[in-house]
Amino acid sequence: MTRVAFLGLGAIGAPMASHLSGPPFELTVWNRTRERAKGFVSNHAAHIAATPMSAGNDVEFAITCLPSSREVEEVLFSDEGLAQSLAPGATLIDCTSGDPASSRRIAERLAQQGVDFLDAPVSGGVAGASAGTLTVMCGGNETVFERCRPVLEAFGKKIVRCGDVGAGHAVKAVSNALLAVHVWSLGEALASLAKIGVDTSVALDVISASAGRSNASQNLFPERAMTRAFPRTFRLALLDKDIDIAARIARDAGVPIPLIELTAKLIRGAHGELGEEADHVEAVKVIEERAGVQIS
């Protein structure tokens, strides 16, 4: 049996961890809110760890799936942190949508105690996590990546090594920056059409079969903006964090990105208006308010 610890049982983390709760894996889980961990083990074969440090005892792989790299560093390096119990030869797989600079810093600290690191953020949402069909974009040594593959295959379908440590987090940040651009631009487009009397459900159907199509037009808006059902499976606050990471990557590389910078500013403003719990597609509400129209 491969001993695995999973830390972070949120909307994505819990269904990911469920695919590791049985042979050939022996699973230990930890969550900041213990009640959520108790609920998980009541339905899955897993042990609860009292602290991050106890979660790492004797495991071969530890997986973190947390809101940001800041929480990962706290969980790892606090007084009762996970890093204290990870033995030489163990591997930390960070499925957080983190930032590359933090990934490299974490990897360097863990390497000092003989622990390997792979950044492995995921895409596919709650549905993909539940079905075990996530896309996993990885950054790290190729040998470490191949060693982690059997674990990643438990919840991922498309698993790609993007480069060295930090590359996975960089690709995920840029991908989510594009998501932000698509959500905001589609919201503006539909608000404009609604304002001149076009049936937006018809327009959305046409757009989704035409050159302007995107995941936002084909899935997110039909399921959320048009129905006004915002399930909050991915918070606007996290999209704000991700596009900010993408913008910083470009600035550090000396690449001018005025479109992404502008979208980052708009998303940051929407986050401030709508609060910490808003779904990312709820950003359309800010567009609607400014346009004086509802798109559905």
Salt bridges, closest charged atoms under 4 A:
GLU26 OE2 - ARG3 NH1 3.18
GLU26 OE2 - HIS47 NE2 3.57
GLU35 OE2 - LYS38 NZ 3.60
GLU71 OE2 - ARG70 NH2 3.09
GLU73 OE1 - ARG105 NH2 2.92
GLU74 OE2 - ARG70 NH1 3.12
ASP94 OD2 - HIS169 NE2 3.71
ASP116 OD2 - ARG147 NH1 2.89
GLU146 OE1 - ARG149 NE 3.08
ASP164 OD1 - ARG161 NH2 3.07
ASP240 OD2 - HIS271 ND1 2.63
ASP242 OD1 - LYS241 NZ 2.87
ASP244 OD2 - ARG248 NE 3.12
GLU261 OE2 - ARG251 NH1 2.97
GLU273 OE2 - ARG290 NH2 3.31
GLU276 OE2 - HIS271 NE2 2.66
ASP279 OD1 - ARG224 NH1 2.60
ASP279 OD1 - HIS280 ND1 3.34
GLU282 OE2 - ARG232 NE 3.07
GLU282 OE1 - LYS285 NZ 2.70
GLU288 OE1 - ARG228 NH2 2.85
